[in-house]
Each structure stands twice: as structure tokens, then as C-alpha cells.
């Protein structure tokens, strides 16, 4: 991934280069630009077509009269199974309400109840109703669309649509990131480079994610010397449609279970507490599939008002499945990678000048199992913090080293995606992970190495050969640096 280009001069030089136009990237770019920064936003897709656009969940924030940030933090830590970094969970819970209010000021219209109060949903792992939605399960679409419009109107932001970053540009002596190189050879110099490239859940063959969620930002950061962490913690959403052509992997939002939808086995019986944290529900479904030798369980939302979730009902009806009259066939699918680029409270990584936010980052917020709807809140809370922190970086040095030549990021083969699903799925064991460590794809190998190194079961990481949680590993994170084997580290 690293070569030498003839030109050291950037095509353009800015204060902040944001890579990725999902919720985190858009918000970070807006935050920096409104402080007077010159910003370039690099987006591989047209605006409003990123992974955040498809998010059905909402924003978790302590907005109810019976709720507090401390209760939100507590639920985050409980869901994360002893691997949540308390300082980050505290910041998220404290600042999430402000993020909701700031989005409202930008024109996002959240759902309200008949009294005109903000309608707050209940999702798995939450002890209070604290999830704000826009358009029912169309929250990602509504928020990203509004933020995209604000970005286009912001004079301090230049948007490069259809552009792909192929390498990070770093100095030799300090290893400081001074910008990016795009596939077309364009060189962008920047005081701060912010990766908001999304996650890696589309590496697994059965997934709720769009095809582009391949961990590209993680690979770029790793090649530039940044540390990655917790790649073994991969969340599998319990209720993804299975066996319906055109809707395979379609996520049926957890908010529907929050309104009373039930999970039923082959005999029509409930078998799990529907609003338990996602790792518990996913494991219960997998156990039921095995014991009853079937491919799916049923989600019963026939008694739920379809007007609450219009886009889910419409999408399913378009493919011949009516959730008002029929049971929905569901099974777990890969949904969210809790691990990513090691980052602090401001998104700062182990490479000077390089920041990471959103699903590309690993701050320790989600621990071993992300609390439902914390991810969108994280995008805006951490996106804002990183957008401001990047402005404190020094100006670009007068003498810049040669920029690396653009190099294509390796795409996963069908065999790699199948191997990840079969060997690093809801359940995994040492022998299979050892085989996966020989996979041609570098990120698949790192996932396998991290999962092989953590010899316990914790949250979304279930080792059938180490089924118990190891209390000695509370607060420990699996960190990958360069080509060295993973190391377990305790973060302060």
C-alpha cells in the first residue's frame, strides 16, 4: 500500500480532511467549518448514500424526565460486559442530549407523541425509554439527508463525491499524518485527517450492512502505523430477515420489539426476553436453530401499529411479506464491529494528526457488546469533539516528504466472506480461528488473531472452547500494532 509518488506538493492544502460522509464525517466537517476551518470531505459515494443513511435505530440520549446520563452510562457498561471504558461512556451519556438538540437546530425533525413531547423508544439493554427516532425507523435517512444539505450549503467545505482514499500521507521522522492520496492520484494535505469510513460488517457473508462496509479505514490506518483494537467483538443483530429473495439480511429494527413484538420458536413459543442485550438474544436464537434443526425463528409484530414503522412495513410488503398478517422469518446477521482504530475521547489515534470517529474507531465505548442506538449518538458526540480537536494540530511543515503512491485496497473474496461467517460468526472456536488466520485478506486475518488471542467468552465474542467469562480480563482490550501478534492491554 505504500509507494512513492513523484510530487510532494499537495493538489490542495486544507485544515481538516474528513474521509467518509456518514453521520460522523458530516458532523465533524460541519463542526470544523463553522469554526472557520477549510475542510475537504472525501466521499466514495454520493452524499446521503452512506451506511448511516440505512440506520434504522435512533439516537440514545437521556432526555426523559425519569432518565439521567448516569443511568445511560450504567446501561452502556452493563451491555458491554466489563469491557467498556467508563470515561468514554460518561462523555457519551453526558453529551448525547446536546447532540439531539443540535440536530434539531439543524432542521432534523424527531418524532413526537400526541402531547407534542419527544417520542422516546425502548430498545434492548436500556432501562428507560431514551431512543429518539425520526420517521420511525427512518432515522438514519432523515438525519443524513439533513446534514448533507447543510454540508453542501457550508462555504468552508469542499465535497469530493465519488473519490476514494488509497493511502494516508505521513512524515518519515515523526510519523505524522499530513493528508491523504486518492485513487486518482489527487493529493490532499491537511493539518488533521479524520477517518469516518464506517465499519467492517460487510466482510461477513450474512450481514445487515451495505456492500461498502469493508473496514477500508481500518486498513488505511493500520498501513500508516495506527493501532487497532477489539476486532474480536463483532455484534450480530438478532432479527435480520432470512430466506426472502431481495430482502436477505434486511434488519428489522429492535424498536419493534421495544413496542411489544415477540420472538417465537418453531412451536410458536416464546423462548427469550426480547429486550435483553443483543448478544443474549442472538445466542438464544442460534441455540434454538440448532435444537430445532431449522433456519429461522419467527418475529411476530402482527399486533404492532404499522404506522409506527412505515419503511419497514413497506420494504417487506414490496417483497411479498406482510408483517401485519404474517410472521417474519429472522436469524442473526453480522451487524456492527465494536473494534476499530484505537482512539481517545477526541478521536485522536496513535498516529499524530490522524483522527477516527464512528464505527471506524475503537474508543472502548461499546466494550464487548454495543448498547442499541448508542452508535448514532457516538457519531455526533465524537464527530463534534474530533472536528474541534483537529483544529489544534500544527500547520503543515514547509518541507513535506514524497506522498505515497495510490494503491487499491484489497476487496474480500466470496471465500473470505464465507470463512468469516463460518469461523468467526456468532460462535467461534480455536481451531477454526487458526484456519482463518491464513486467509488472504489482511483484516480477516487480524479478526482471527484477536479472536484467537481472547480465550474467554464475553459479550458478542463466544468461544465454544472457552465458554466462561474470565474476570481477569475485565477492562482488557486486544490491541494490534503493525505485524506484531495481538496484545491484551488494560486501558486507563
C-alpha positions in Angstrom: 0.0 0.0 0.0 3.0 2.3 0.3 5.0 3.6 -2.7 6.5 6.9 -3.8 4.9 9.5 -6.0 6.9 12.0 -8.0 5.2 15.0 -6.5 5.4 16.0 -2.8 3.2 19.1 -3.3 -0.4 18.5 -2.4 -3.1 19.2 -5.0 -4.7 21.3 -2.3 -4.0 22.0 1.3 -6.7 22.5 4.0 -7.1 22.5 7.7 -9.1 19.3 8.0 -9.6 16.4 5.6 -12.6 14.2 6.5 -12.8 10.8 4.9 -16.3 9.4 4.9 -19.7 11.2 4.6 -21.8 9.2 7.1 -23.2 10.8 10.2 -19.8 11.1 12.0 -18.0 12.6 9.0 -20.7 15.1 8.1 -21.0 16.3 11.6 -17.2 16.6 12.1 -16.9 18.5 8.8 -19.7 20.9 9.8 -18.2 21.5 13.3 -14.8 22.3 11.9 -16.0 24.5 9.1 -18.2 26.5 11.5 -15.1 27.3 13.5 -13.6 28.8 10.4 -11.6 25.8 9.1 -11.1 25.0 5.5 -12.4 21.4 5.1 -12.3 18.8 2.3 -14.9 16.0 2.7 -14.0 12.9 0.7 -16.9 10.6 0.0 -16.7 7.4 -2.1 -20.5 7.6 -2.6 -22.8 10.5 -3.4 -23.9 12.3 -0.2 -26.8 10.7 1.7 -25.9 7.2 0.4 -23.6 6.1 3.2 -24.2 3.3 5.8 -25.6 5.9 8.3 -28.4 6.5 5.7 -29.7 3.0 6.3 -29.6 3.1 10.1 -33.0 2.1 11.5 -32.1 2.8 15.1 -32.2 6.2 16.7 -30.1 8.3 19.0 -29.8 7.1 22.6 -29.9 10.0 24.9 -31.1 10.7 28.5 -34.0 13.0 27.5 -36.9 11.6 29.6 -38.0 13.0 32.9 -37.2 9.6 34.5 -33.8 9.3 33.0 -30.3 10.6 33.7 -26.9 10.4 31.9 -25.7 8.3 34.8 -28.4 5.7 34.1 -27.5 5.8 30.4 -23.8 5.2 31.3 -24.8 2.3 33.6 -26.8 0.6 30.8 -23.9 1.1 28.4 -21.5 -0.6 30.8 -23.9 -3.4 31.5 -24.3 -4.2 27.8 -20.6 -4.0 27.2 -19.8 -6.9 29.7 -16.9 -5.4 31.6 -15.1 -4.1 28.6 -16.5 -0.5 28.4 -14.1 2.4 29.0 -16.0 4.4 31.7 -14.6 7.8 30.7 -15.9 7.4 27.2 -19.3 6.1 28.3 -19.6 9.1 30.7 -18.8 11.6 27.9 -21.3 10.0 25.5 -24.1 9.9 28.1 -23.5 13.4 29.2 -23.2 14.9 25.7 -25.8 12.9 23.8 -28.8 15.1 24.8 -27.0 18.2 23.4 -26.3 16.3 20.1 -30.1 15.7 19.7 -30.8 19.4 20.4 -28.1 20.5 17.9 -29.5 18.2 15.2 -33.0 19.7 15.8 -31.4 23.2 15.3 -30.0 21.9 12.0 -33.5 21.0 10.9 -33.8 17.3 11.8 -37.4 16.6 12.9 -37.6 13.9 15.5 -40.8 12.0 16.2 -43.2 13.4 18.9 -46.1 11.9 20.8 -49.7 13.1 20.9 -48.8 15.6 23.6 -46.1 17.2 21.5 -43.3 15.7 23.6 -40.3 14.0 22.0 -41.3 10.3 21.5 -38.7 8.1 23.1 -38.4 4.4 22.2 -37.3 1.4 24.3 -34.7 -0.9 22.9 -32.7 -3.9 24.1 -30.5 -3.3 27.2 -32.0 0.1 28.0 -33.6 0.5 31.4 -35.5 3.6 30.2 -37.2 4.9 27.1 -34.4 7.0 25.7 -34.1 6.4 21.9 -35.1 9.4 19.7 -36.3 8.5 16.2 -37.0 10.5 13.1 -39.7 9.0 10.8 -40.0 5.8 12.9 -37.2 3.5 11.6 -36.0 6.0 9.0 -33.8 7.9 11.4 -30.5 7.5 9.5 -32.1 8.6 6.3 -33.7 11.7 7.8 -30.6 12.8 9.7 -28.0 12.1 7.0 -30.2 13.9 4.4 -30.4 17.0 6.5 -26.7 17.0 7.4 -25.8 16.5 3.7 -27.9 19.6 2.8 -26.2 21.6 5.5 -22.7 20.5 4.3 -23.5 21.5 0.7 -24.5 24.9 1.8 -21.5 25.4 4.1 -18.9 27.6 2.2 -16.0 26.3 4.2 -16.5 22.7 3.0 -15.4 21.3 -0.4 -17.1 17.9 -1.1 -15.3 15.3 -3.3 -18.0 12.8 -4.3 -17.0 9.5 -5.9 -13.5 9.9 -4.6 -11.7 7.1 -2.7 -8.7 7.5 -0.4 -6.0 4.9 -1.3 -3.3 5.9 1.2 -2.6 8.1 4.2 0.3 10.5 3.8 2.7 10.5 6.8 6.1 12.1 7.6 9.1 9.8 8.0 10.6 11.2 11.2 7.5 11.8 13.4 5.1 9.5 11.5 2.6 12.4 11.5 -0.3 12.2 9.1 -0.3 15.2 6.8 -3.1 14.2 4.4 -4.3 11.6 2.0 -3.8 10.3 -1.5 -6.8 9.4 -3.6 -7.1 6.6 -6.1 -7.0 9.1 -9.0 -3.7 10.5 -7.7 -5.1 13.6 -6.1 -3.0 14.6 -3.0 -4.7 16.5 -0.2 -2.6 18.0 2.5 -4.2 18.6 5.9 -3.3 19.6 9.4 -5.8 17.0 10.6 -7.1 13.9 8.8 -10.2 12.4 10.2 -11.3 8.9 9.2 -15.1 8.4 9.4 -15.2 5.5 7.0 -17.6 3.2 8.8 -17.3 -0.4 9.9 -16.4 -3.8 8.5 -19.6 -5.9 9.0 -20.0 -6.5 5.2 -16.8 -8.7 5.4 -19.2 -11.4 6.7 -21.3 -13.2 4.1 -24.5 -12.8 6.0 -24.8 -9.1 7.0 -27.2 -6.3 7.6 -24.7 -3.8 6.1 -24.4 -2.3 2.6 -21.6 -3.7 0.5 -19.1 -0.9 1.2 -18.7 -1.6 4.9 -15.4 -3.5 4.4 -13.2 -1.8 7.0 -11.3 0.2 4.5 -10.5 3.0 7.0 -9.0 0.3 9.4 -6.7 -0.9 6.6 -5.6 2.6 5.7 -4.9 3.4 9.4 -3.1 0.1 10.0 -0.8 0.7 7.0 0.1 4.1 8.3 1.1 2.6 11.7 -2.1 3.2 13.8 -3.1 0.7 16.4 -6.3 -1.3 16.0 -8.2 -3.0 18.9 -11.0 -5.3 19.9 -11.6 -6.8 16.4 -13.0 -10.0 18.0 -16.0 -8.1 19.4 -18.5 -8.4 16.5 -22.2 -7.8 17.1 -24.7 -10.0 15.3 -28.1 -8.4 15.1 -30.7 -11.0 16.2 -33.6 -10.1 13.8 -32.4 -10.0 10.2 -34.8 -11.4 7.5 -33.7 -14.7 6.1 -35.0 -16.7 3.1 -36.8 -13.8 1.4 -35.3 -13.0 -2.1 -34.4 -9.3 -2.3 -34.6 -8.8 1.5 -31.9 -11.3 2.7 -30.3 -9.7 5.7 -32.8 -6.8 5.9 -32.7 -5.6 9.5 -36.0 -5.4 11.4 -35.3 -2.7 13.9 -35.1 -3.6 17.6 -37.5 -0.7 18.3 -40.3 -3.0 17.0 -39.5 -5.4 19.9 -39.5 -2.4 22.1 -43.1 -1.9 21.2 -44.0 -5.5 22.0 -43.1 -7.7 19.1 -42.3 -11.3 20.1 -39.8 -13.9 19.1 -41.3 -17.4 18.6 -39.7 -20.8 18.0 -40.9 -23.5 15.6 -43.6 -24.4 18.0 -44.9 -20.9 18.3 -43.5 -20.4 21.9 -41.5 -17.5 23.3 -38.0 -18.6 24.3 -36.1 -15.4 25.1 -36.6 -12.0 26.7 -36.9 -9.9 23.6 -35.3 -6.8 25.0 -32.2 -8.5 26.6 -28.9 -7.2 25.2 -28.3 -8.3 21.6 -25.6 -10.8 22.4 -28.0 -12.7 24.6 -30.8 -12.7 22.1 -28.5 -13.7 19.2 -27.1 -16.6 21.2 -30.6 -17.8 22.2 -31.7 -17.8 18.6 -28.7 -19.7 17.4 -29.3 -22.3 20.2 -32.9 -22.6 19.1 -32.0 -23.0 15.4 -29.6 -25.9 16.4 -32.0 -27.7 18.7 -35.0 -27.5 16.4 -32.9 -28.0 13.2 -34.4 -25.0 11.4 -33.1 -21.9 9.6 -35.1 -19.3 11.4 -37.3 -18.2 14.2 -40.3 -16.0 13.8 -40.8 -12.4 14.7 -44.4 -11.7 15.5 -45.3 -8.0 15.0 -48.8 -8.5 13.8 -50.2 -6.6 16.8 -47.9 -3.6 16.3 -49.3 -0.5 14.7 -47.7 -0.5 11.2 -47.9 3.3 11.1 -45.0 3.4 13.7 -42.6 1.7 11.3 -43.7 2.6 7.8 -40.5 2.0 5.9 -40.0 -1.5 7.4 -43.6 -2.5 6.6 -43.3 -1.0 3.1 -39.9 -2.7 2.3 -41.3 -6.1 3.4 -44.5 -5.8 1.5 -42.6 -4.9 -1.6 -41.1 -8.4 -1.4 -44.3 -10.3 -0.7 -44.1 -10.4 3.1 -46.8 -8.6 5.1 -45.8 -8.1 8.7 -49.4 -7.1 9.6 -50.7 -10.5 8.8 -47.6 -12.8 8.6 -44.8 -13.9 10.9 -41.3 -12.7 9.8 -38.6 -15.3 9.4 -35.5 -14.0 11.1 -32.0 -15.1 12.2 -28.8 -13.3 13.3 -26.6 -11.5 10.8 -23.4 -9.6 11.2 -24.2 -6.0 12.1 -21.5 -4.0 13.9 -17.8 -4.3 14.7 -17.1 -2.9 18.1 -13.4 -2.9 17.4 -11.6 -0.4 15.1 -8.8 2.2 15.1 -7.7 3.0 18.7 -8.9 6.5 19.5 -9.3 8.7 22.6 -12.1 10.9 23.8 -11.4 13.4 21.0 -10.9 10.8 18.3 -7.1 11.1 18.4 -5.3 7.9 17.2 -1.8 6.6 17.9 -0.6 8.4 14.7 -0.2 12.2 15.2 -2.6 14.2 13.1 -4.9 11.3 12.4 -8.3 11.0 14.0 -11.0 8.3 13.8 -14.7 8.5 14.7 -17.9 6.5 14.4 -17.7 2.8 13.6 -14.2 3.1 12.3 -13.0 4.0 15.7 -12.5 1.9 18.9 -12.7 4.2 21.9 -13.8 1.4 24.3 -17.3 2.9 24.4 -19.1 -0.3 23.2 -17.0 -2.8 25.1 -17.9 -6.4 24.1 -21.4 -5.6 23.0 -22.8 -2.3 21.8 -25.9 -1.0 23.5 -28.7 -0.4 21.0 -28.7 3.0 19.3 -25.5 4.2 21.0 -23.8 4.2 17.6 -25.6 7.2 16.1 -25.2 9.1 19.3 -21.5 8.3 19.2 -21.3 9.6 15.6 -22.4 13.1 16.6 -20.9 13.3 20.1 -17.4 12.1 18.9 -17.7 13.7 15.5 -18.1 17.1 17.1 -15.2 16.5 19.6 -12.9 15.3 16.8 -13.9 18.2 14.5 -12.8 20.7 17.2 -9.7 18.8 18.3 -8.3 18.7 14.8 -8.1 22.4 14.7 -5.4 22.3 17.4 -3.0 20.5 15.1 0.1 22.4 13.9 0.2 23.9 10.4 1.7 21.7 7.7 5.5 21.6 7.7 7.2 23.6 5.0 9.1 20.6 3.7 6.8 17.6 3.0 8.0 14.1 2.2 7.1 12.4 -1.0 3.5 11.3 -0.9 2.7 7.5 -1.1 1.5 6.3 -4.5 -2.2 5.3 -4.5 -2.7 1.6 -4.1 -6.0 -0.4 -4.4 -7.5 -1.7 -1.1 -7.9 -5.4 -1.2 -11.5 -6.5 -1.6 -12.7 -9.7 0.2 -13.4 -12.7 -1.9 -16.6 -14.7 -1.6 -14.5 -17.4 0.1 -13.2 -14.9 2.7 -16.7 -13.6 3.5 -17.9 -17.2 3.9 -15.0 -18.1 6.0 -15.6 -15.2 8.4 -19.2 -16.2 8.8 -18.5 -19.9 9.4 -15.3 -19.5 11.5 -15.8 -16.1 13.3 -19.6 -15.9 13.5 -21.9 -15.9 16.5 -19.9 -18.9 17.8 -16.2 -19.5 17.2 -13.5 -21.9 18.4 -9.7 -22.0 18.3 -9.2 -24.5 15.5 -11.4 -22.6 13.1 -9.9 -19.3 14.0 -6.4 -20.7 13.4 -7.5 -21.7 9.9 -8.9 -18.2 9.4 -5.5 -16.7 10.3 -4.3 -18.0 6.9 -6.9 -16.1 4.9 -5.6 -13.9 2.1 -7.5 -10.8 3.4 -5.5 -8.8 6.0 -8.4 -7.7 8.0 -9.9 -11.2 8.2 -6.5 -12.4 9.5 -6.5 -9.7 12.2 -10.0 -10.5 13.3 -9.0 -14.1 13.6 -5.8 -13.3 15.5 -7.7 -11.1 18.0 -10.5 -13.7 18.5 -7.9 -16.5 18.9 -6.0 -14.5 21.5 -9.0 -13.8 23.7 -9.5 -17.2 25.4 -12.9 -16.5 27.1 -16.5 -15.7 26.1 -17.5 -12.1 26.7 -20.4 -10.3 25.1 -20.5 -10.8 21.4 -17.4 -12.9 21.5 -18.5 -16.5 22.2 -15.7 -19.1 22.2 -17.2 -22.6 22.4 -13.8 -23.9 23.6 -13.6 -21.2 26.3 -17.3 -20.8 27.2 -16.8 -18.9 30.5 -16.1 -15.2 31.1 -12.6 -14.7 32.6 -12.9 -12.0 35.3 -9.1 -11.4 35.0 -9.8 -9.9 31.5 -12.2 -7.3 32.7 -11.2 -4.0 31.2 -8.7 -5.6 28.9 -8.5 -4.8 25.2 -6.9 -6.8 22.4 -4.5 -4.4 20.5 -2.9 -4.9 17.1 0.2 -2.9 16.2 1.8 -3.5 12.8 2.6 -7.1 12.1 3.1 -8.0 15.8 0.8 -10.5 17.4 -2.2 -9.0 19.4 -1.5 -8.0 22.9 -4.1 -7.7 25.8 -3.8 -4.2 27.3 -5.7 -2.5 30.2 -6.8 1.0 29.2 -6.9 3.7 31.9 
